[in-house]
Amino acid sequence: MKIIEESELLEKIYNEIFLIKEELDEIDAKNAIDDVKFVLDIVKRTLES
């Protein structure tokens, strides 16, 4: 019985870690998009001047 409880707990922990990893991946993607927008803005300003 104890092994089953431990495996269920490990599965819950794994699922939580997976969800956190997905959230971090989304944040990384948003940061990358922001970085690209920033660089494009600099290029745009450079071309306009």
C-alpha distance matrix in Angstrom:
0.0 3.8 5.4 5.3 6.4 8.7 10.1 10.8 12.5 14.4 15.5 16.8 18.6 20.0 21.3 23.0 24.6 25.9 27.4 29.0 30.4 31.9 33.5 34.9 36.3 38.1 39.5 40.8 42.4 44.1 45.4 46.7 48.5 50.0 51.2 52.9 54.5 55.8 57.3 58.8 60.4 62.0 63.3 64.7 66.4 67.8 69.2 70.7 72.6
3.8 0.0 3.8 5.4 5.1 6.2 8.6 9.9 10.5 12.2 14.2 15.4 16.4 18.2 19.9 21.1 22.5 24.2 25.8 27.0 28.4 30.3 31.8 32.9 34.5 36.4 37.6 38.7 40.6 42.3 43.3 44.7 46.7 48.0 49.1 50.9 52.7 53.7 55.2 57.0 58.4 59.9 61.3 62.8 64.4 65.8 67.3 68.8 70.6
5.4 3.8 0.0 3.8 5.5 5.1 6.1 8.5 9.8 10.4 12.1 14.2 15.1 16.2 18.2 19.9 20.8 22.2 24.3 25.6 26.5 28.4 30.3 31.2 32.5 34.6 36.0 36.9 38.7 40.6 41.6 42.8 44.8 46.4 47.3 49.0 50.9 52.0 53.3 55.0 56.7 58.1 59.3 60.9 62.7 63.9 65.3 67.0 68.8
5.3 5.4 3.8 0.0 3.8 5.4 5.1 6.1 8.6 9.8 10.5 12.4 14.2 15.2 16.5 18.4 19.9 20.9 22.6 24.4 25.5 27.0 28.8 30.2 31.4 33.2 34.8 35.9 37.4 39.3 40.6 41.8 43.6 45.2 46.4 47.9 49.6 51.0 52.4 53.9 55.5 57.2 58.4 59.7 61.6 63.0 64.3 65.9 67.8
6.4 5.1 5.5 3.8 0.0 3.8 5.5 5.1 6.2 8.6 9.8 10.6 12.3 14.2 15.4 16.7 18.4 19.9 21.3 22.7 24.3 25.9 27.3 28.7 30.3 31.9 33.3 34.6 36.3 37.9 39.1 40.6 42.4 43.8 45.0 46.8 48.4 49.6 51.2 52.8 54.2 55.8 57.2 58.5 60.2 61.7 63.2 64.6 66.4
8.7 6.2 5.1 5.4 3.8 0.0 3.8 5.4 5.0 6.1 8.5 9.8 10.4 12.1 14.1 15.3 16.3 18.1 19.9 21.0 22.3 24.3 25.8 26.8 28.3 30.4 31.5 32.6 34.5 36.2 37.2 38.6 40.6 41.9 42.9 44.8 46.6 47.6 49.1 50.8 52.3 53.7 55.2 56.7 58.3 59.6 61.2 62.7 64.5
10.1 8.6 6.1 5.1 5.5 3.8 0.0 3.8 5.4 5.0 6.1 8.6 9.7 10.3 12.2 14.2 15.1 16.2 18.3 19.9 20.7 22.4 24.4 25.5 26.6 28.7 30.2 31.1 32.7 34.7 35.8 37.0 38.9 40.5 41.5 43.1 45.0 46.3 47.6 49.1 50.8 52.3 53.5 55.0 56.9 58.1 59.5 61.1 63.0
10.8 9.9 8.5 6.1 5.1 5.4 3.8 0.0 3.8 5.4 5.0 6.3 8.7 9.8 10.6 12.4 14.3 15.2 16.6 18.5 19.9 21.2 22.9 24.4 25.7 27.3 29.0 30.3 31.7 33.4 34.8 36.2 37.8 39.3 40.7 42.2 43.8 45.2 46.8 48.2 49.7 51.4 52.7 54.0 55.8 57.3 58.6 60.1 62.0
12.5 10.5 9.8 8.6 6.2 5.0 5.4 3.8 0.0 3.8 5.4 5.1 6.2 8.6 9.9 10.7 12.4 14.2 15.4 16.6 18.3 20.1 21.3 22.6 24.4 26.0 27.2 28.6 30.4 31.9 33.0 34.6 36.4 37.7 38.9 40.8 42.3 43.5 45.2 46.8 48.1 49.7 51.2 52.5 54.2 55.6 57.2 58.6 60.4
14.4 12.2 10.4 9.8 8.6 6.1 5.0 5.4 3.8 0.0 3.8 5.4 5.0 6.0 8.5 9.8 10.4 12.1 14.2 15.3 16.2 18.3 20.0 20.9 22.3 24.4 25.7 26.6 28.5 30.3 31.3 32.6 34.6 36.0 37.0 38.8 40.6 41.7 43.1 44.8 46.4 47.8 49.1 50.7 52.4 53.6 55.1 56.7 58.5
15.5 14.2 12.1 10.5 9.8 8.5 6.1 5.0 5.4 3.8 0.0 3.8 5.4 5.0 6.1 8.6 9.9 10.4 12.3 14.3 15.2 16.5 18.5 19.9 20.9 22.8 24.5 25.5 27.0 28.9 30.2 31.4 33.1 34.8 36.0 37.5 39.2 40.6 42.0 43.4 45.1 46.8 47.9 49.3 51.2 52.6 53.8 55.4 57.4
16.8 15.4 14.2 12.4 10.6 9.8 8.6 6.3 5.1 5.4 3.8 0.0 3.8 5.4 5.1 6.2 8.7 9.8 10.6 12.4 14.2 15.4 16.7 18.5 20.0 21.4 22.9 24.4 25.9 27.4 28.8 30.4 31.9 33.3 34.8 36.4 37.9 39.2 40.9 42.3 43.7 45.5 46.9 48.1 49.8 51.4 52.8 54.1 56.0
18.6 16.4 15.1 14.2 12.3 10.4 9.7 8.7 6.2 5.0 5.4 3.8 0.0 3.8 5.4 5.1 6.2 8.6 9.9 10.6 12.2 14.3 15.5 16.5 18.3 20.1 21.2 22.4 24.4 25.9 26.9 28.5 30.4 31.6 32.8 34.7 36.3 37.4 39.0 40.7 42.0 43.5 45.1 46.4 48.0 49.5 51.0 52.5 54.2
20.0 18.2 16.2 15.2 14.2 12.1 10.3 9.8 8.6 6.0 5.0 5.4 3.8 0.0 3.8 5.5 5.1 6.1 8.7 9.9 10.4 12.3 14.3 15.2 16.4 18.5 20.0 20.8 22.5 24.5 25.6 26.7 28.7 30.2 31.2 32.9 34.7 36.0 37.3 38.9 40.5 42.0 43.3 44.8 46.6 47.9 49.2 50.9 52.7
21.3 19.9 18.2 16.5 15.4 14.1 12.2 10.6 9.9 8.5 6.1 5.1 5.4 3.8 0.0 3.8 5.5 5.0 6.2 8.7 9.8 10.6 12.5 14.3 15.3 16.8 18.6 19.9 21.2 22.9 24.5 25.7 27.2 28.9 30.3 31.8 33.3 34.8 36.4 37.7 39.2 41.0 42.3 43.4 45.3 46.9 48.1 49.5 51.6
23.0 21.1 19.9 18.4 16.7 15.3 14.2 12.4 10.7 9.8 8.6 6.2 5.1 5.5 3.8 0.0 3.8 5.4 5.1 6.2 8.6 9.9 10.7 12.4 14.2 15.5 16.7 18.4 20.1 21.3 22.7 24.4 26.0 27.2 28.7 30.5 31.8 33.1 34.9 36.4 37.6 39.4 40.9 42.0 43.7 45.3 46.8 48.0 49.9
24.6 22.5 20.8 19.9 18.4 16.3 15.1 14.3 12.4 10.4 9.9 8.7 6.2 5.1 5.5 3.8 0.0 3.8 5.5 5.1 6.1 8.6 9.9 10.4 12.2 14.3 15.3 16.3 18.3 20.0 20.9 22.3 24.3 25.6 26.7 28.5 30.2 31.3 32.8 34.5 36.0 37.4 38.9 40.3 42.0 43.3 44.9 46.4 48.1
25.9 24.2 22.2 20.9 19.9 18.1 16.2 15.2 14.2 12.1 10.4 9.8 8.6 6.1 5.0 5.4 3.8 0.0 3.8 5.5 5.0 6.2 8.7 9.9 10.5 12.5 14.4 15.2 16.5 18.6 19.9 21.0 22.7 24.4 25.6 27.0 28.8 30.3 31.6 33.0 34.7 36.4 37.5 38.9 40.8 42.1 43.4 45.0 47.0
27.4 25.8 24.3 22.6 21.3 19.9 18.3 16.6 15.4 14.2 12.3 10.6 9.9 8.7 6.2 5.1 5.5 3.8 0.0 3.8 5.4 5.1 6.3 8.7 9.9 10.8 12.6 14.3 15.5 16.8 18.6 20.1 21.3 22.8 24.5 26.0 27.3 28.9 30.6 31.8 33.2 35.1 36.5 37.5 39.3 41.0 42.2 43.5 45.6
29.0 27.0 25.6 24.4 22.7 21.0 19.9 18.5 16.6 15.3 14.3 12.4 10.6 9.9 8.7 6.2 5.1 5.5 3.8 0.0 3.8 5.4 5.1 6.2 8.6 9.9 10.6 12.3 14.3 15.4 16.5 18.4 20.1 21.1 22.5 24.5 25.8 26.9 28.8 30.3 31.5 33.2 34.8 36.0 37.6 39.2 40.7 42.0 43.8
30.4 28.4 26.5 25.5 24.3 22.3 20.7 19.9 18.3 16.2 15.2 14.2 12.2 10.4 9.8 8.6 6.1 5.0 5.4 3.8 0.0 3.8 5.4 5.1 6.1 8.7 9.8 10.4 12.3 14.3 15.2 16.4 18.4 19.9 20.8 22.5 24.3 25.6 27.0 28.6 30.1 31.6 33.0 34.4 36.2 37.5 38.9 40.5 42.3
31.9 30.3 28.4 27.0 25.9 24.3 22.4 21.2 20.1 18.3 16.5 15.4 14.3 12.3 10.6 9.9 8.6 6.2 5.1 5.4 3.8 0.0 3.8 5.4 5.1 6.3 8.8 9.9 10.6 12.5 14.3 15.3 16.7 18.5 20.0 21.2 22.7 24.4 25.9 27.1 28.7 30.6 31.7 32.8 34.8 36.3 37.5 38.9 41.0
33.5 31.8 30.3 28.8 27.3 25.8 24.4 22.9 21.3 20.0 18.5 16.7 15.5 14.3 12.5 10.7 9.9 8.7 6.3 5.1 5.4 3.8 0.0 3.8 5.4 5.1 6.3 8.7 9.9 10.7 12.4 14.3 15.4 16.6 18.4 20.1 21.2 22.6 24.6 25.8 27.0 29.0 30.5 31.4 33.1 34.9 36.2 37.4 39.4
34.9 32.9 31.2 30.2 28.7 26.8 25.5 24.4 22.6 20.9 19.9 18.5 16.5 15.2 14.3 12.4 10.4 9.9 8.7 6.2 5.1 5.4 3.8 0.0 3.8 5.4 5.0 6.1 8.6 9.8 10.4 12.2 14.2 15.2 16.3 18.4 19.9 20.9 22.6 24.3 25.5 27.1 28.7 30.0 31.6 33.0 34.6 36.0 37.7
36.3 34.5 32.5 31.4 30.3 28.3 26.6 25.7 24.4 22.3 20.9 20.0 18.3 16.4 15.3 14.2 12.2 10.5 9.9 8.6 6.1 5.1 5.4 3.8 0.0 3.8 5.4 5.0 6.2 8.7 9.8 10.5 12.4 14.2 15.2 16.6 18.4 19.9 21.2 22.5 24.3 25.9 27.0 28.4 30.3 31.7 32.9 34.5 36.5
38.1 36.4 34.6 33.2 31.9 30.4 28.7 27.3 26.0 24.4 22.8 21.4 20.1 18.5 16.8 15.5 14.3 12.5 10.8 9.9 8.7 6.3 5.1 5.4 3.8 0.0 3.8 5.4 5.1 6.2 8.6 9.8 10.6 12.3 14.2 15.4 16.6 18.4 20.1 21.1 22.5 24.6 25.8 26.7 28.7 30.4 31.5 32.8 34.9
39.5 37.6 36.0 34.8 33.3 31.5 30.2 29.0 27.2 25.7 24.5 22.9 21.2 20.0 18.6 16.7 15.3 14.4 12.6 10.6 9.8 8.8 6.3 5.0 5.4 3.8 0.0 3.8 5.4 5.1 6.1 8.6 9.9 10.5 12.2 14.3 15.3 16.4 18.5 19.9 20.9 22.7 24.4 25.5 27.0 28.7 30.2 31.4 33.2
40.8 38.7 36.9 35.9 34.6 32.6 31.1 30.3 28.6 26.6 25.5 24.4 22.4 20.8 19.9 18.4 16.3 15.2 14.3 12.3 10.4 9.9 8.7 6.1 5.0 5.4 3.8 0.0 3.8 5.5 5.1 6.1 8.6 9.8 10.4 12.4 14.2 15.2 16.6 18.3 19.8 21.2 22.6 24.2 25.8 27.1 28.6 30.2 31.9
42.4 40.6 38.7 37.4 36.3 34.5 32.7 31.7 30.4 28.5 27.0 25.9 24.4 22.5 21.2 20.1 18.3 16.5 15.5 14.3 12.3 10.6 9.9 8.6 6.2 5.1 5.4 3.8 0.0 3.8 5.4 5.1 6.2 8.6 9.8 10.6 12.4 14.2 15.5 16.5 18.3 20.2 21.1 22.3 24.4 25.8 26.9 28.5 30.5
44.1 42.3 40.6 39.3 37.9 36.2 34.7 33.4 31.9 30.3 28.9 27.4 25.9 24.5 22.9 21.3 20.0 18.6 16.8 15.4 14.3 12.5 10.7 9.8 8.7 6.2 5.1 5.5 3.8 0.0 3.8 5.4 5.1 6.2 8.6 9.9 10.5 12.3 14.4 15.3 16.4 18.6 20.0 20.8 22.5 24.4 25.6 26.8 28.8
45.4 43.3 41.6 40.6 39.1 37.2 35.8 34.8 33.0 31.3 30.2 28.8 26.9 25.6 24.5 22.7 20.9 19.9 18.6 16.5 15.2 14.3 12.4 10.4 9.8 8.6 6.1 5.1 5.4 3.8 0.0 3.8 5.4 5.0 6.1 8.7 9.8 10.5 12.4 14.2 15.2 16.7 18.5 19.8 21.1 22.7 24.4 25.7 27.3
46.7 44.7 42.8 41.8 40.6 38.6 37.0 36.2 34.6 32.6 31.4 30.4 28.5 26.7 25.7 24.4 22.3 21.0 20.1 18.4 16.4 15.3 14.3 12.2 10.5 9.8 8.6 6.1 5.1 5.4 3.8 0.0 3.8 5.4 5.0 6.3 8.6 9.8 10.7 12.3 14.2 15.5 16.6 18.2 20.1 21.2 22.6 24.3 26.1
48.5 46.7 44.8 43.6 42.4 40.6 38.9 37.8 36.4 34.6 33.1 31.9 30.4 28.7 27.2 26.0 24.3 22.7 21.3 20.1 18.4 16.7 15.4 14.2 12.4 10.6 9.9 8.6 6.2 5.1 5.4 3.8 0.0 3.8 5.4 5.1 6.2 8.6 10.0 10.5 12.2 14.4 15.3 16.2 18.3 19.9 20.9 22.3 24.5
50.0 48.0 46.4 45.2 43.8 41.9 40.5 39.3 37.7 36.0 34.8 33.3 31.6 30.2 28.9 27.2 25.6 24.4 22.8 21.1 19.9 18.5 16.6 15.2 14.2 12.3 10.5 9.8 8.6 6.2 5.0 5.4 3.8 0.0 3.8 5.5 5.1 6.2 8.7 9.8 10.4 12.5 14.3 15.1 16.5 18.4 19.9 20.9 22.8
51.2 49.1 47.3 46.4 45.0 42.9 41.5 40.7 38.9 37.0 36.0 34.8 32.8 31.2 30.3 28.7 26.7 25.6 24.5 22.5 20.8 20.0 18.4 16.3 15.2 14.2 12.2 10.4 9.8 8.6 6.1 5.0 5.4 3.8 0.0 3.8 5.5 5.1 6.3 8.6 9.8 10.8 12.5 14.2 15.5 16.7 18.5 20.1 21.6
52.9 50.9 49.0 47.9 46.8 44.8 43.1 42.2 40.8 38.8 37.5 36.4 34.7 32.9 31.8 30.5 28.5 27.0 26.0 24.5 22.5 21.2 20.1 18.4 16.6 15.4 14.3 12.4 10.6 9.9 8.7 6.3 5.1 5.5 3.8 0.0 3.8 5.4 5.2 6.1 8.5 9.9 10.5 12.1 14.2 15.3 16.4 18.2 20.1
54.5 52.7 50.9 49.6 48.4 46.6 45.0 43.8 42.3 40.6 39.2 37.9 36.3 34.7 33.3 31.8 30.2 28.8 27.3 25.8 24.3 22.7 21.2 19.9 18.4 16.6 15.3 14.2 12.4 10.5 9.8 8.6 6.2 5.1 5.5 3.8 0.0 3.8 5.5 5.1 6.0 8.7 9.8 10.2 12.2 14.1 15.2 16.2 18.4
55.8 53.7 52.0 51.0 49.6 47.6 46.3 45.2 43.5 41.7 40.6 39.2 37.4 36.0 34.8 33.1 31.3 30.3 28.9 26.9 25.6 24.4 22.6 20.9 19.9 18.4 16.4 15.2 14.2 12.3 10.5 9.8 8.6 6.2 5.1 5.4 3.8 0.0 3.8 5.5 5.1 6.4 8.8 9.9 10.7 12.4 14.4 15.4 16.9
57.3 55.2 53.3 52.4 51.2 49.1 47.6 46.8 45.2 43.1 42.0 40.9 39.0 37.3 36.4 34.9 32.8 31.6 30.6 28.8 27.0 25.9 24.6 22.6 21.2 20.1 18.5 16.6 15.5 14.4 12.4 10.7 10.0 8.7 6.3 5.2 5.5 3.8 0.0 3.8 5.4 5.1 6.3 8.6 9.9 10.6 12.4 14.3 15.6
58.8 57.0 55.0 53.9 52.8 50.8 49.1 48.2 46.8 44.8 43.4 42.3 40.7 38.9 37.7 36.4 34.5 33.0 31.8 30.3 28.6 27.1 25.8 24.3 22.5 21.1 19.9 18.3 16.5 15.3 14.2 12.3 10.5 9.8 8.6 6.1 5.1 5.5 3.8 0.0 3.8 5.4 5.0 6.0 8.6 9.7 10.4 12.2 14.3
60.4 58.4 56.7 55.5 54.2 52.3 50.8 49.7 48.1 46.4 45.1 43.7 42.0 40.5 39.2 37.6 36.0 34.7 33.2 31.5 30.1 28.7 27.0 25.5 24.3 22.5 20.9 19.8 18.3 16.4 15.2 14.2 12.2 10.4 9.8 8.5 6.0 5.1 5.4 3.8 0.0 3.8 5.4 5.0 6.2 8.5 9.9 10.5 12.5
62.0 59.9 58.1 57.2 55.8 53.7 52.3 51.4 49.7 47.8 46.8 45.5 43.5 42.0 41.0 39.4 37.4 36.4 35.1 33.2 31.6 30.6 29.0 27.1 25.9 24.6 22.7 21.2 20.2 18.6 16.7 15.5 14.4 12.5 10.8 9.9 8.7 6.4 5.1 5.4 3.8 0.0 3.8 5.4 5.2 6.1 8.6 9.9 10.8
63.3 61.3 59.3 58.4 57.2 55.2 53.5 52.7 51.2 49.1 47.9 46.9 45.1 43.3 42.3 40.9 38.9 37.5 36.5 34.8 33.0 31.7 30.5 28.7 27.0 25.8 24.4 22.6 21.1 20.0 18.5 16.6 15.3 14.3 12.5 10.5 9.8 8.8 6.3 5.0 5.4 3.8 0.0 3.8 5.5 5.0 6.2 8.6 10.1
64.7 62.8 60.9 59.7 58.5 56.7 55.0 54.0 52.5 50.7 49.3 48.1 46.4 44.8 43.4 42.0 40.3 38.9 37.5 36.0 34.4 32.8 31.4 30.0 28.4 26.7 25.5 24.2 22.3 20.8 19.8 18.2 16.2 15.1 14.2 12.1 10.2 9.9 8.6 6.0 5.0 5.4 3.8 0.0 3.8 5.4 5.2 6.2 8.8
66.4 64.4 62.7 61.6 60.2 58.3 56.9 55.8 54.2 52.4 51.2 49.8 48.0 46.6 45.3 43.7 42.0 40.8 39.3 37.6 36.2 34.8 33.1 31.6 30.3 28.7 27.0 25.8 24.4 22.5 21.1 20.1 18.3 16.5 15.5 14.2 12.2 10.7 9.9 8.6 6.2 5.2 5.5 3.8 0.0 3.8 5.5 5.1 6.3
67.8 65.8 63.9 63.0 61.7 59.6 58.1 57.3 55.6 53.6 52.6 51.4 49.5 47.9 46.9 45.3 43.3 42.1 41.0 39.2 37.5 36.3 34.9 33.0 31.7 30.4 28.7 27.1 25.8 24.4 22.7 21.2 19.9 18.4 16.7 15.3 14.1 12.4 10.6 9.7 8.5 6.1 5.0 5.4 3.8 0.0 3.8 5.5 5.4
69.2 67.3 65.3 64.3 63.2 61.2 59.5 58.6 57.2 55.1 53.8 52.8 51.0 49.2 48.1 46.8 44.9 43.4 42.2 40.7 38.9 37.5 36.2 34.6 32.9 31.5 30.2 28.6 26.9 25.6 24.4 22.6 20.9 19.9 18.5 16.4 15.2 14.4 12.4 10.4 9.9 8.6 6.2 5.2 5.5 3.8 0.0 3.8 5.5
70.7 68.8 67.0 65.9 64.6 62.7 61.1 60.1 58.6 56.7 55.4 54.1 52.5 50.9 49.5 48.0 46.4 45.0 43.5 42.0 40.5 38.9 37.4 36.0 34.5 32.8 31.4 30.2 28.5 26.8 25.7 24.3 22.3 20.9 20.1 18.2 16.2 15.4 14.3 12.2 10.5 9.9 8.6 6.2 5.1 5.5 3.8 0.0 3.8
72.6 70.6 68.8 67.8 66.4 64.5 63.0 62.0 60.4 58.5 57.4 56.0 54.2 52.7 51.6 49.9 48.1 47.0 45.6 43.8 42.3 41.0 39.4 37.7 36.5 34.9 33.2 31.9 30.5 28.8 27.3 26.1 24.5 22.8 21.6 20.1 18.4 16.9 15.6 14.3 12.5 10.8 10.1 8.8 6.3 5.4 5.5 3.8 0.0
